[in-house]
Amino acid sequence: MNSVRDNLSSSKSWTCITSGSYGEGLEMRGSDLDVMQVIKSINVNADKQPDFDPSITYLSMDTDDVKHGFTQLRLEYSRDQYIFECCEEHNGKHYFSSALYKENFLLCGDKDKQIHRFDVHGPCITDKKGVFDFALSLHCKTWISSAVNWITRSSSSWPSHNVKQSIINHGVLFVPIGVHGSPKEDLEWRVSFSVAEKLLINTFTHTQLMCYVLLKIILKDVIANDYECKDLLCSYFLKTIIFWISEELPSSVWKPDNLIHCFMRCFNRLVYCVEYSVCLHYFIPENNMFENKIEGRARDVLLNKLNTLHSYGWRCILFSDQISNFAVSMWNFPIEPFTFYVNDVKKIVESSMLYNANRFLAIYSELVIFNTGLLHNIRCHKFSLKHFYAYYISHRCKYIAQRLPLNGAIINNKYQYIQYKSCLSTLLTNVYHDAVSGWLMVASLFYKRKQYRTALHIIRYSISKCTPDKLYPGITMLDIHYQSLKLQTIDKKSVAYLLKFMFVDSIRLTVNSTLTPDELSIEGRNITHIIPSTAYAYFLSFLCHHHLNNVRQCRDSLEGLELVMAERYLIRN
């Protein structure tokens, strides 16, 4: 789903990459959504000069007097005024400023009003609500010389030759942040191996992944709870340690029977790194990431904490409430085949991260996503991915339909009919991402056209779909859901295909939507409305009966709405 969403978010101008723990396939307590947007109109050259394209801005690496793992980016060529506004001149050369790049993005194109929709968080731009971290990144298509030793360093079977080649072929990224306290901090960029790290983690055995997760849990739940240790370690250090040990040990060691042994080996290495204030970057070992960070009193406090935990052996993980309160699965053994399918469904409907990731698509053009999705769907040969592309195409159609000019100046009846048919066909495409909300949007169209009886027919059909076995965002799944998923008629369908039959999404009426009932536009205010589908069904039913003067049915609709809200029926908590 991350890959599909990344493809849909990308365009001719940029490439989107879901990174961080969530991008690696891990959703853990306290995780956030990290997205890298790689600008295609800027190329960074390492050694090899690319073919010249006048529409591209060319930068080159300048690593003189810069800490390993960082670089300055010298401007070689550009005809983009925005690029020059992000540069500073030193000794007759122009350098692309990481600080100015982030600052100019924060202005959102309105320098006079100074409208800030985001905050700076390290190399990232963070939205005001803290939903996601957004890193504006640059790409070097070739492997850089400072990391060339990594290619031949390992003589073990991990990573494999093919994985190494994929990493090398991708090149590296640069994110806008310098060395803290450096006199050139605002001009420096950090070399990022995010894509390489995702490819490496994709090769992990389940035991490797478990060791990584357990270390992260101890960090977040135990070490970070100590005020003096809170900001000393980060997940990236733990990932680096896992990479080093994975390179040292044969793949045969990383198996479930050795989980405790492997975990303790990783924990021992963490203690060693803190004790000697050394944590070497996996790709650029000359960069000691603990330098000027894990030292002095901070190091002593952290080391004491780690030694105390280490004295408990593997049982140190029980200091985390996630582990100590862990509920043992009640599945009967041996595990039935449908169990894995149910777990996939649980991940989707219970995932707050996925909910936010899907919302993240809203910042991109719905038409671009629609067209890109169609293109990928046609080219894709895997049916599971085709279903996900179809899911996202359907999901975005509800936004496209709401922008169609149904209520504008009427040119002629033929034009009005064309607009109506266009909106209707778009809304019918929208019904394929869940069982209810898409049909309620169709009902909204008929309501706006004063076809109340037709709207009521669709509303009754939608309400009939709101059965207790349905799924919705943030649900805690119950036995009735497991039994529904176990039915032979659906257990071989893809998860995305299943959502069409069992998922109930919310109604989202956008600002100035042509489908918003007039009764929701209080005092002429055009705002976004997010309404549970079950509540919206009874609300729209009431409006239709009101216009038809059906008094008793109006009362029934209000009672239905009151009951739905009181019971929070199919409503996200």
Secondary structure, DSSP 8 states (H G I E B T S, - for coil): -HHHHHHHH--SSEEEEEEHHHHTT---TT--EEEEEEEEEEEEESSS-----TTSEEEEEE-TT--TTEEEEEEEE---HHHHHTEEEETTEEEE-HHHHHHHHHTTT-TTTT---EEEETTEEEETT--EEEEEEEEESS--GGGTHHHHH--SSSS-HHHHHHHHHH-EEEES---TT-TTGGGEEEEE-HHHHHHHHTT--HHHHHHHHHHHHHHHHTGGGSTTTTTT--HHHHHHHHHHHHHHS-GGG-SGGGHHHHHHHHHHHHHHHHHTT--B-SS-TT-BTTTTTS-HHHHHHHHHHHHHHHTTGGGGGGGSHHHHT-------SS--HHHHHHHHHHHHHH-HHHHHHHHHGGGS-HHHHHHHHHHHHHH---HHHHHHHHHHHHHHHHHHHHTS-SSS----HHHHHHHHHHHHHHHHHGGGSSSSHHHHHHHHHHHHTT-HHHHHHHHHHHHHT--TT-B-TT----HHHHHHHT-TTTTTS-HHHHHHHHB---EEE-TT-TTS-GGGSGGG----EEE-HHHHHHHHHHHHHHHTT-HHHHHHHHHHHHHHHHHTTT---
